[in-house]
Amino acid sequence: MPAPKKIPAPLKRKTTTTVKRKAAPRKKKAAKAPSRLKYYIGFAALVLLLSPFYYGYILKTASYGWRWVRDIGVDASYRTYKSFGIKIPANFEIHGIDVSYAQGKIDWQKVKEMEDDGVRIRFAFIKATEGLLTVDPYFKRNWKEAKKAGIPCGAYHFFRPKKSGLWQARFFVQNSSIENGGLPPVADVERLDGKTPAAMRKELKDFLLFVENKTGEVPIIYTGISFYRDYLAGYFDDYPLWIAHYNREKLNVSGGTNWKFWQHSETGHVNGIGHTVDFDVFKGDSVAFKRFLSRN
């Protein structure tokens, strides 16, 4: 008999391997969507970081928030400004300094650019002369460079009661750069120099009248709070006052005192100045300060 024919085995169906291969491209396509989304998010974040909105609002808000946290428990009316290294009384908008040869060579542009939480140097009183013979060696440079930096200035004379007030006034006017649009000239009176209070006031009056007649400006009287109470109160009430009273949250004088400036610290630090410096505030806002300058 012929050998029986072999029946071929049935073909095996392909497993699901093929299905898995077809699904693979779909997974790759689906993976592109999140990466594109990340791209859009990153681009939007970059635009935000570079936008004025971010720096003008978000950073400002964050800064204020951090300062609020940092100042918890601190007297809000008299808190420390670490940049300036001193406590500064609140509720004053116009801040300034006064300088002499004691501060050495000053970079006035750095002084102008320094700012901490809205506090910056808006004016400067600069020593010009003392007595009858002394001209501050840094006066001309300080006056020129401060004006160049755009800081309104006023010149002051360290008054010596034992010398003629009239001749001191002549010496001061001759050697100071008094001009319209700046701060008024200042008589700095802090001591009796062995004279009686009445004799001191007589010489001071002569000084003030001569300076006013020559410049057309009413001079400012600078003095310490104790010296003012003991020897000046009630005698020069028509003159604006600049009073020194250190390390206090407010100036302790009566409400009727005609003060315009308060020297509240003598240990401040300012960029561009290598030594400690006196800090002052003006009694009034920016509008009042501009009005005060325009009268002089």
C-alpha positions in Angstrom: 0.0 0.0 0.0 1.2 3.4 -0.7 2.3 5.3 2.4 -0.4 7.5 3.8 0.1 11.2 3.0 1.1 13.4 5.9 -1.4 15.9 6.9 0.3 19.3 7.4 0.0 20.7 10.8 -2.4 23.6 11.1 -0.8 27.0 10.9 -0.3 28.7 14.2 -1.9 32.1 14.5 0.4 34.9 15.3 0.3 35.9 18.9 -0.5 39.4 20.0 3.1 40.4 19.5 2.1 42.3 16.3 -0.5 44.2 18.2 2.0 45.4 20.7 4.3 46.6 17.9 1.5 48.7 16.4 0.6 50.2 19.8 4.2 51.4 20.3 4.1 54.3 17.9 0.9 55.5 19.5 2.6 55.7 22.9 5.4 57.8 21.4 3.0 60.2 19.9 1.1 60.6 23.2 4.4 61.3 25.0 5.0 64.5 22.9 2.1 66.3 24.4 3.5 66.8 27.9 6.9 68.0 26.6 5.2 70.6 24.4 3.1 71.7 27.4 6.3 72.1 29.5 7.7 74.2 26.7 4.7 76.6 26.8 4.9 76.8 30.6 8.6 77.5 30.6 8.2 80.2 27.9 5.4 81.9 29.8 7.5 81.8 33.0 10.5 83.4 31.2 8.3 86.1 29.8 6.9 86.8 33.3 10.4 86.9 34.8 11.5 89.4 32.2 8.4 91.6 32.3 8.1 94.9 34.2 5.0 93.4 35.9 7.1 90.9 37.7 9.7 93.3 39.0 7.3 96.1 39.5 4.7 94.2 41.5 5.5 90.6 42.4 9.0 91.3 43.7 7.9 94.5 45.4 5.0 92.6 47.1 7.4 89.8 48.2 9.9 92.4 49.5 7.2 94.1 51.5 5.9 90.8 52.8 9.4 89.8 53.9 10.0 93.1 55.7 6.7 92.7 57.5 7.7 89.3 58.7 11.2 90.6 59.7 9.8 93.5 61.6 7.3 91.6 63.7 7.6 92.8 67.3 9.7 95.9 66.2 8.5 99.4 67.0 7.1 100.5 63.6 7.6 104.2 64.5 11.3 103.8 65.1 12.9 100.7 63.4 16.4 99.8 62.3 17.5 100.2 58.7 20.4 97.8 58.4 21.7 99.4 55.2 22.2 102.7 57.1 23.1 101.1 60.4 20.7 103.2 62.5 17.2 103.5 63.7 15.2 106.0 61.7 12.0 107.7 62.9 8.9 106.9 60.8 6.4 109.3 59.2 9.1 111.4 57.5 9.4 111.4 53.8 12.4 113.7 53.2 15.8 112.5 54.6 19.2 114.0 54.4 22.7 114.3 55.9 25.1 117.0 57.0 28.9 116.7 56.4 32.2 118.4 56.9 35.9 117.6 56.5 35.3 114.8 59.1 33.7 112.6 56.5 36.7 112.8 54.2 36.4 112.5 50.4 32.8 111.6 49.5 31.4 109.9 46.4 28.2 111.8 46.0 26.8 109.7 43.2 26.9 106.7 45.4 25.2 108.8 48.1 22.5 109.7 45.7 21.9 106.2 44.5 21.6 104.5 47.9 18.1 103.6 49.0 16.5 101.3 51.6 12.7 100.8 51.7 12.1 104.2 50.3 14.6 106.1 52.4 17.2 107.9 50.4 19.3 111.1 50.7 17.3 114.0 49.5 19.4 116.9 50.8 22.7 117.8 52.4 24.0 120.5 54.7 27.7 121.2 54.1 30.1 122.9 56.5 31.6 126.0 54.9 33.3 128.1 57.6 34.1 128.4 61.3 34.8 131.5 63.3 36.8 134.2 61.5 39.5 132.3 59.8 38.6 128.7 59.1 37.3 127.5 55.8 36.4 123.8 55.6 39.0 122.2 53.3 36.4 119.9 51.7 33.6 122.5 51.3 34.2 123.5 47.7 34.5 119.9 46.5 31.5 118.7 48.5 29.4 121.6 47.3 30.3 121.0 43.6 30.0 117.2 43.6 26.7 117.1 45.6 25.1 119.6 43.3 26.4 117.6 40.3 24.7 114.5 41.7 21.4 116.5 42.0 21.3 116.8 45.8 20.0 120.2 47.1 22.5 121.7 49.4 22.8 124.3 52.2 26.0 125.8 53.6 26.5 126.2 57.4 28.9 128.3 59.6 30.1 127.0 62.9 29.4 130.1 65.1 31.9 131.3 67.8 30.1 133.6 70.3 33.5 135.0 71.5 34.0 136.5 68.0 32.2 139.3 66.3 28.9 138.1 64.8 29.1 140.7 62.1 32.6 139.8 61.0 31.8 136.1 61.1 28.8 136.7 58.8 31.0 138.6 56.3 33.5 135.8 56.4 30.8 133.2 55.8 29.1 135.0 53.0 32.4 135.6 51.2 33.4 131.9 51.4 30.2 130.0 50.9 28.3 129.3 47.7 24.8 130.5 48.7 22.5 130.5 45.7 18.8 130.5 44.9 17.0 127.1 44.8 19.0 125.5 47.5 18.6 125.3 51.3 19.0 128.5 53.3 22.3 129.4 55.0 22.8 128.0 58.5 24.2 129.4 61.8 25.5 126.4 63.9 25.5 127.6 67.5 26.3 125.0 70.1 28.3 126.6 72.9 28.8 129.9 74.8 32.6 130.0 74.5 32.9 131.7 77.8 30.4 134.4 77.0 27.2 135.2 78.8 23.9 134.0 77.2 22.9 137.6 76.5 26.3 138.3 74.8 26.0 135.2 72.7 22.5 136.1 71.6 23.7 139.6 70.6 26.5 138.4 68.4 24.2 135.7 66.9 21.6 138.3 66.1 24.2 140.4 64.3 25.3 137.4 62.3 21.7 136.5 61.3 20.7 140.0 60.2 23.8 140.5 58.0 23.4 137.1 56.3 19.7 137.8 55.7 20.4 141.2 54.2 23.2 140.0 52.0 21.4 136.8 50.7 17.8 137.7 50.9 17.2 134.4 52.8 16.1 133.9 56.3 18.9 131.8 57.9 18.3 128.6 59.8 19.6 128.2 63.4 21.1 124.8 64.2 21.5 123.8 67.8 21.2 121.0 70.3 17.9 120.5 72.1 19.4 121.4 75.5 21.2 124.5 74.2 17.9 125.6 72.6 15.9 125.2 75.8 18.5 126.9 77.9 19.6 129.9 75.8 17.6 130.4 72.6 13.9 129.5 73.2 11.8 132.6 73.1 14.5 134.8 71.5 14.7 133.7 67.9 11.2 132.3 67.3 10.9 133.9 63.8 13.8 131.8 62.5 13.5 128.2 61.3 15.2 125.7 63.5 17.3 122.7 62.9 17.5 120.8 66.2 19.8 117.9 67.2 18.2 115.3 69.4 19.7 111.8 69.0 18.3 108.3 69.2 14.7 109.2 69.9 11.5 108.2 68.0 10.3 111.8 68.1 11.7 115.3 68.6 10.7 116.3 72.1 9.9 120.0 71.7 6.6 121.9 72.2 4.1 122.0 69.4 4.7 125.7 68.7 8.4 125.3 68.1 9.4 126.5 64.6 11.6 123.6 63.7 12.1 122.5 60.1 14.9 119.9 60.4 15.7 117.4 63.0 19.2 115.8 63.3 18.2 112.4 64.8 21.4 110.4 64.6 25.2 111.0 64.4 26.2 107.4 63.6 24.7 106.7 60.2 26.4 104.8 57.3 26.0 105.8 53.7 27.5 104.4 50.5 30.2 106.6 49.3 31.1 108.0 52.7 34.0 106.3 54.6 33.0 107.6 58.1 29.8 107.8 60.1 27.5 110.7 59.2 24.7 112.7 60.8 21.2 111.9 59.6 18.4 114.5 59.4 14.7 114.7 58.4 12.6 117.5 57.1 9.3 118.4 58.7 7.0 118.0 55.8 6.3 116.0 52.6 7.9 116.4 49.2 5.5 119.2 48.2 6.4 121.1 51.3 10.1 120.5 50.7 9.9 121.8 47.1 8.0 124.9 48.4 10.6 125.4 51.1 13.4 125.3 48.5 11.6 127.6 46.1 11.4 130.3 48.7 15.1 130.4 49.0 
